[in-house]
Amino acid sequence: RGAWSGRPTPQPRVFAGLVEGLAVETEANETQEEIRFLKRGLTGIFEGMDSNGDGLLSEAEVLPLISKVSPWRRQLLWIMEGIRLTPAECNRIFHFMDVDGSGRIDMVEFLRGADSLNGHARSRAKMAIRHFIEGEPAMALAESEVMEACSIGGDERCPLWRLPAGAPSLIFPGGETRCMLPGDNLYAFRVYPGDADKLYLDFECGGACFNEYTTLNQSLCKQQISAHPVAGIYNKSDARNPFRSHTIVMVVYCSGDLHVGSAARSYGGVQQRGYANAQAAIDWAKENMRPWLQSLIVGGCSAGSLGVQLWSRRVLSMFSFESAAVLADSYLDLFPGGSQQQVLRSLGACDTPLFTWRQKIECWKSNLTAHAVFEDAMRAFPTVTFAQVNSKYDKTQEYFHQAVAFSSGSAPTITNGSTYFAAVNSRLRDFNKHANYISFLVKGNQHCYTPYASLYATTSNGTAPAACGVGAAGSACRGSEFLRGRQPEPLIEWLGALMRPDLEKRSECFGEDERRADWLGNSSIEYCDAKQRDKRIPPQPYSVMLSLRTAAASAAEGVGLGARDWVAVLLAVIVAAGVLGALSLAAAAVLQKHGPPGEELTALRECCIAPPCVELVAVTGAAGRGAFVPEQDDSEDSDTSTDDSG
């Protein structure tokens, strides 16, 4: 907008293409095939906008796209992010493109105007063209999200306080961040604004692309920014959501590298910069959240779960917090053979600052695993709760295990539900050795819970559990919890307890206990590992302060206080009364020993009229309070009593 001020004609670089904003321009890094591809997309879009089929675009056909909902609106808004053109400026662009002044833009004028585009807007145009040719709405983004986008650069820092509270915003950090496809050098993380002292850092899901086969042949990962989720933990309008007041910073995933990559591939022009993408989102959160967080949650599902396991130690070391929890949802590093170690090295993760030096050495030797890094974090932060959510059978994890085995030449060890659940229990047993670790196993086969609406209906007995009551029968009601008189634990309540150090937390699994010797050969997934049963994390000793803050927040929101909160309030009153009583007794003792300070100061004022006595004020006035004691002369023996003549 500013580029046009006071100028008779608009600058071509701003957005000469406008209309649907789809551009093509010959640049050094583009092949002729890509240029032909983009021009073909432009031609198709032109024809789609030409509603009357006369081969010309009129203002009546173009400008309504800006102000009315249409099949093109999302694409148009996506491209125009950062340009912020008004309808009047769009009108000027139309007439700028209308070179012959006929009031109509033909195909030649349209393509020439699009050819003028470059830089930031041009990259967006290419992305939109690709989606148009693939028959999808560009980025599938909601209008509210596209309209609330911000690019960091220069003096623009995109502060949290300026983001709208009712909708997510895209933040474009620039720098080395990017999505993985050639030409897709635009990356954005997503922010759902909330309280500045409550942070939920969420690593997005999206598969993995770790070689040419998984990237180009199978496309086993997200390679572009996708639609923002609105369910699960992101649904801030649901009163059951324990994280509805948190600021959620989503590390958007389009790098295919488990959020840790830093590599330029030799195939397809692919670049995987997941480490830079994640670090940019974390840096923004560090800059915009309060220095001391009341609550910090580091979470993620699927590929994001592995991202959490690899990033948790670094993230926890970057923030100061009253309470913190790490939540890995629906992915364990159950890779065949030594393939995982090779994958981490090939992604370039060893060369990033993510790992400790000891971990870097292991990574360079192709010995580092995600679970080893995760366990190091558990040891480094013993007061932080580390939690895992997983289904007893997860077809997605089984599929990726087999895909990795196929592409790396390894033999798969997970071939069905029973071998999968046995592998899960073996890994969880390793984690279970740490006092600050708990798990929640769901009797079902769903992949990921935190981003979906089913989060609120899920218990340890499944996503649609049968009601277990008196006289109930069937396998759904044969779990040990029911036999002990307990109902299955709701997942959403279990998650809510993670950020409350004043509450006891424990592992959950619905099923009858079996020992390792029995479940290793079991063809069923109905059981629970007896060794993990009811693993508990007791309340932490400093939890009274958090309970007080929770009580205050509950009162402010009109929510009734729980029994624990009332106990905390009562304890706080007792402690406060004790402290005040102790201070009163101490003050009385001081007065009894030294007399009222008023008399001492009056005597000093009467004595010290002449300048030589000023020094005496500092000496005598402070000596009675222990703040200053005059030095004794070593050459004379004297007692410490004060002489009136002194």
N, C-alpha and C positions, 0 to 999 in steps of 0.2 A: 504494500500500500504506500509506504513512504517513498518508494522508488519512483512514483509517478507524480509526486507533488510539484506543481508548477511547471510541468513539462507538457508540451502539446500532444505528444504521442507516448504511449506506454512503452516500457522497456521490454523487448522481446523475451528476455530471460525470465521475466516474472511469471507469466503464464499465458503466452500468446495462444496456446492451444485452447484454453478454457473449455468451452462446450463440455465434452466429456473428459477433457484434459489428458488425452492419451497421446504421448509424444514419441517421436523417434528421431534420433540424431546420430550421425556418424561420429564415433569416438574411437580413440586408439585401442581401447580394450574390447571393442565389439567386432564380432565376425559378421560377414555379409549374410550368413544364414540367419543370425539373430536379427539383423536389420530387416530382412525379408519377412521374418516371423512377426515382428512388431508392426510393420506396415500392413500386413495382412489383417492383424487385429484392428488397426485403425480403420481400415476400409470397412470391416464388418460393423464396427461401432458407428461409423458415419451412416451406414445404411440403416442401422437400427434406430438412429435418431431421426432419420428422414421419414417422418410419420406419413407424409402424403405421397412418398415415392417419386418425387419429381427431380431427384438428384441434387437438390439445393437445400441448404439449411437456412431457415429464416429465424428472426428473433423470436417469433411466436413458438418455434419448435425448440429453441435452445434455452432461453432465459427461464421458462417455467421450471426447468430442472433444478434451478437453484432454490426456489421457494416452495416447491410442492413435492410431495412424495411421489417417486416414480421408480421404475426398475433400475434407473441409473443413479439414483440419489446417493446411495452408499458409496459407489465408486467415486462419484464427483467429490463428495465430502472428504473421502480418504486422501485424494490427490491434493485437495486444496488446503489440507492441514498445514499450518505454518505460513500460508500465504494470506489467509483471512481477507478475501476480497468481498467488498460490498456489492449489492446488485448494480449500483451505478457504475462501479469499476468494471464489473463483468460486461455491462453494456458497452463501455469504451473498448474493451478487448474485442468484442464482436465486431465493432466498426473498424478496429485496427486490422482484423483479419480480412474484412471485406475490402480487399484492395481496390477493386474496380468501383466501389461505392454503389453497387446495385441493390444492396439490402439483402443479398443472398450470398451464402458461402458455398462455393462448389468444392468438389473433392480435392482439386489441386490447391486451392487456397487453404483448405483444412489441413492438408498434409504439410504445406509450407509453414503454416502457423505452428503446427506441432513440432516441426523440425527445429524451430527456434528455441525450444525448451531445453534446459540443461540442469545439471546439478541435482539439488534436492528434489525439486518437483519432477524432474525427468525420471529419477529412480522410482518414484511413486507411480508414474505413468506406466512404466514398463511392468511393474507389478500388477497394476490393474488390467493391462492388456492380457497378461498371461492368464489371469482369472477369467477374463471375458472369453478367451478362446477355449478355456477348459469348461465353460458353461457354468461358472460359479460367480456369485456376487463378490466383488473385490473384498478380500479379507473377512468377509461375513461379519463385519463389525456393526454394532448398534450405533445409531446416529448420535446418541448422547455421548458415547465414548469418543467417536471421531471428532465431535465438536469440541471436546475438552482434551486437547492434546497440547503438549508444550515441548519445545526443543531447547536443550541446555546449550549455551554458547555465549561468549562475551559476558555481558552483565546479567544475562538471563540464567537464573538458577532454578526456576520452577518450584518455588517454595510450597510446602504443604499447606500453609494457611490460605493460599490463594486457590487451591483446588476445590471444586464444588463438593459439598458433603454428600450429595445424594446419588452420585454416579462415579464409576471408575474413570480414571484419566490415564492416557498414554504419555509417558515421558521418554523423549528421544535423547539419549545421553551423548551421542556422537562418539568421537574418538575412535578407538579400535573396535567398537562394538559392531556387530553385523549378524545377519542371518547367513545360512551356509551356502545358498545358491549363488552362482556368479551374477553380478549385477545387483543382488539384493543386499546392498550395504546399509540399509536402514534397519535399525533395531530399536525397539522400545520396550521398557518394562511398564508394568501396570500398577496403579496405586488406587486402592479403595480407602479414602480418607476416614480417619477416626481419631481417637484420643492420641495426643502427642507423646504420652508416656506408656503406651501399650502397642507393641509392635508384633505383628505376625508376618514373618518373612517366609514366603511360600515359593518353593521351587516347582515350576509347572511340569506336568507330565508330557510324554510325547515320544516314547520309543527310543531307539538308538541306531545310528548309522556309523559303523566303525571300519568299513572297508568298501571297495567298489561294488561288491555284490549287494550288500545291505543298503547302500546309498543310491546307486543308479539302477540296479536291476529290480530290487524289491521295494525301495523307498520305505524302509522300516522306521522312519522317524518323521516328526514334524519338521518341515523345512521352511515354513513361513509363519508369520504371526497369525494366530487363529482367533476366533470369536472369544470374547471374555465370558467366563462362566458366571452364572447368576444364582446357582443353587448351592446347597451344602454350606460350607463356612462362609461363602460369599453372599449369602442371603442375609443381609443385615436387618431386614424387616421382620424376621422370625424371632420371637421372644425366647425361643428355646436355644438360640445360638449363643454359646458362651463367649464367642469372640466378636460379637456384633459391635462392641465399642472399640475394638482394636483397629489400628491402621494396618491394612493388609498391603504389603509390597510384594507383588508377584514377580518373580524372576521369570519372565516370559521365555519360552523354550522354542528355538528354531535353529539350533546349532547341531542337534543330533549327537552330542558328545557327553551326555550325562552332566552337563553344566560345568565341565572342568577342562575342556579342550583348548588348545592353542596350536593349531596346525593348519598348514596350507597343503592340501592333498594334490597328488600328481594326476588325478582323474577328474574330469568334468569341471575344472575351475573351482572346485569345492574348497571353502575355507571354514574351519570350525573354530569359533572364538567364544565358546561357552564360558570360559573363565573370565574374559573381559566383560562379557554381558552381565554375569552375576556380580562381579565386583563393582560395576557401575551402579547397579540397583542398591547394593549394600552401602556404597559410598553416599548415595543420595539419602538413604535412610539414616545413616550416621549423622549427616549434616542437618537433617530436618527434624529428627526425633529429639526428645529431651535427653540431656546428658545422663540422667539416672532414670531407667525404665522401671515402672512398677511391674510390668509383665513383658516377657520376651518369649515368643514361640517360634521355633525354627522347624518348618514342616514342608512336606511335599509328597506326592504320590507317584508311583511307577518310576519313570526315569528320574523324576524329582525326588523320590525316596532315596535313590542312590546318590543324588546330588546332596541331599541332607546328610547322609552318612559321611560323605567326603568333605563337606564344607562345615560341619557343625563346630569343630574345634576352632577354626579360624573365626567364624561368626561370633561365637561366645567370647572369644578373647577381644573382640572389637567393641563390645558394648558393656556398660555397667548396668546392673539390674538388681531388683529386689527378689524376683523369682523368674525362673526360666525353665523351659521344657523343650525337648527335641522330639519330633514326631515323624517317624518314617512309615508311610502308608503304602502297603502293597508292592514292595519289591525287596527281595533279599538277593545278595550277590551269589546266586546258585549257578555259577558258570561251570561248564565242563572243563576238566583238566586244568591246564595253566593258562587258558585263553583270557581270563580276566586280566591277569598281569600284563599280557601282551597288548590288550586293548588299551589299558591306561597309558602305557608307554607310547603306543602309536598315535594316541590322541594329543600327545604333547603335554600331558598333565604333569609329567616329571619336571618340566622346565618352568613351571609357574611357581609363584610364592605360596601356593596353597598348602604345601606340605612342610613338615619340619625337615631339618637336614637328615636326620636318621631315616625318615620316610622317603626323602628324595633318593638317597642311596639305594634303598630297597626298590624304588620305582625304576631307577636306571638299570638295576640288575634284573628287572622283570620279575620281582618278587612281591610287589605291593598289592594288597587287596583292599576292597572297600570295608570289609568287616574288621580288618586290622586297624584301619584308620578310625573307624567308629569306636572300637574298644579303647583306643588311645584317648579319644575325647571323653569317654566315660571315666577313665582314670584321672584325666586332667581336671574335670569339673565334677567332683563327687557330690556336690549339693544340687546339681541340676538333674532333673528327671529325664531319662531317655526311654522313649516308648515306641512300640512297634504295633501296627495294626495289619492284620493279614487274614485272608480267607484260608480255610483248611484245604481248599483246592482252587487254584488260580490257573485257568487255561492260558492266559496271556503270558504268565511267567514260564509255564511249561513250553509254550511255543517259542519264546525267545531263547530259552535254554537250547532247544533243538536247532534253531536257526544259527546260533553261535557255533554249535557243534558242527553243523553242516559246512559253514563258511570257513571254519578254522581247521577242518579235518579231524576233529575230535569225536569220540564216541559219546553220545548222550547218555546220561545216567538217570534222567527223569523222563519217564515214558508214559506215566499214567498218574491218576490221582493219589494212589497209595505211595508210590515212590516220591512224588512231589511232597506230600505231607511229612514223610519220614525225613526228607532233606531239610524241610522247614524246621522241624523239631530239633534236628541236630544242630542247625545254626543258632536257633534260639537258646539252646542249652549253653552254648559258648557265651552268649550275651547275658544269660541268666546268672552267671558267676559274679556279675557286678551288682553291688547292693543298690545302685540307683537306676536299675533297669527293670521295666515291666512290659508285658505284652498283652494284646487283646486279639484272640483268635475267633473268627466268625465261622460258624457252621454254615458254609455256603461256598459259592464259586465266583463271587463278584470280584472284579479287579478295580481297586480304588474305591474309597468311601467319602473322603473329605470334600470332593468337588460336587457331589451329587445329592439330590433331594432325599434319596434313600438313607442318607446318614441319620436322619431323624427317626427312622423306623427300624433301624438295625439294632439287634442285641447280639449277645454271644451265641444265641440260638438261631441266628439267620437274619436275612433282610425282611422276611415276612413270617416271623415265627408263630407257631401255633400257641394258643393260650394253654398254659399248663396249670391246671387247678385240681381240685379234689375229684378223683375218679377219671382224670385224663389218662389216655393211653396212647400208644404209638411211639415210634423211635424219637419223635421230636421232644418227648417228655421223659426220656430215660437218662437225661444228663445228671451228673452228680449233684449239681446245684439244686435241681428240683427234688432229688432224693433227700437232700439235706434240709429241705424246707426253704430254699432260696430261689427266687425268680431269676431268669437270665438278666445280666447287666445291660442296660441300654448304652450303646456306644457314645451317644452325645453327652450323657452324664459322666461317663468315664473320661472323656476328653476334657470336660469342664473342670474336673478335679486336678488335671495336670498343672494348671496355673495357680493352684492353691496349696502352698507349702504347709498350711495349717491342717490339711486333710490327709488322711491315710489313703494310699493308692495301692492297688494290687493287680496282679495279672488275672486275666479272665479267659476261660475256655469252657465250653458247654459240652460235656461228655463224661463218660466213665473213665476213671484213672487206669492207665496201663504203664508198666515199667518198660524201659528201653528194650529189654530182651523180647518183650511181647510185641511192641509196636513196629519193630524193624521188619518183621515178617507179616504184618497185618495188611490184609487187602482192603480194609475199611478205613474211613477217615472220621468215624464217629467218636473215637477215643480222645483223651487228653493225656499229655505226658505228666505222669505223677510227680516228677521232680520239679516241674514248673508250676504246679497247682498252688494257687493262693500265695504266690510270691508277693511280699508286702514291702512297701516303703513307708515307714512311720512318719508322722508329722514332724517337721523340722522345728528346732527349739526357738527360733526367732519368729515363729508364725503369729504371735500375738499382735505384732504391729500390722502385719498384713490383714489380719482379721478385723482390726480396728478400721483400716482403710476400706475394707470390703463393706463393713457395717455402715460407714459414712456414705459410701457410694450407693448402697442399697436404700438407705434412708432418703438420699437425694432423689432417687428414682421412684420412691414410693413403694419399694419392695420390702416385704416383711423380713426381719432378721431371723436367721436360723439359730438353733441352740448353741452351736459353737461360737457364733458371733456374739450372742448375749454373754456367754462365759468370758469371751475376750474383753468385752466392755467392762464387766464386773472386775476382772483382774486388773485392768488398766486403772480403774477408779481406786482399787486397793493400793496398787503400787504408787499412784500419784499421791494418795493420802500419806503413805509411808515416807515418801521422799520429802513432802512438805513438813511432816513431823520431825524428821531428822534434821532438816535445815533449821527449824525453829529451835530445837535443842542445842544445835551447834552455835547459833547466834546468842542464845542465853548464856552459854558457857563463856563465850568470848567477852561479853559484857561484864560478867561476874569477875573475870580475871583482870581485865584492863580498865574497867570503868567506862562510863559513857564517853564516846569520842568527842562530844561537844565540849566538855570541860578541858580535855587535853589540848584541843585546838585553840580555845580561848587563852589558856596559859601561854601557848606558843606565840600567839599574836601579841600579847602584852610584853613578852620578853623581846621578841625580835622586831625592834623598831629601827635599830641601826643596821646598816648594810652588813657588818661582820657577822651578824646573827643569822643571816639568810641560810648559811650552810647548816646551821643547827636545826632548821626546820626540816630539811631533808633527812638529817640523821635521826633526831628524836621522834619526829612525827611518823617515820616509817618503822623504827626499830620495834615498837610495840606490836606491829602487825607482821613481822618476819620478812618484810620486803627489802630491807636494807640494814646492814649491821656495820658500825664503824670499825676500822682496822685497829687492832691492839698493838702497842709498841713492844717489840720483842725484848728491848733492853730493860724493861721494868716489870716486876711482878705486881699484878694488880688483880683484884677480883672484878667480877662483871657487874657489880652493883653500880647504879648511877648516882653520882654525888650532886647535890643541889647546886654546888658552886660550879660544877662543870658547865 
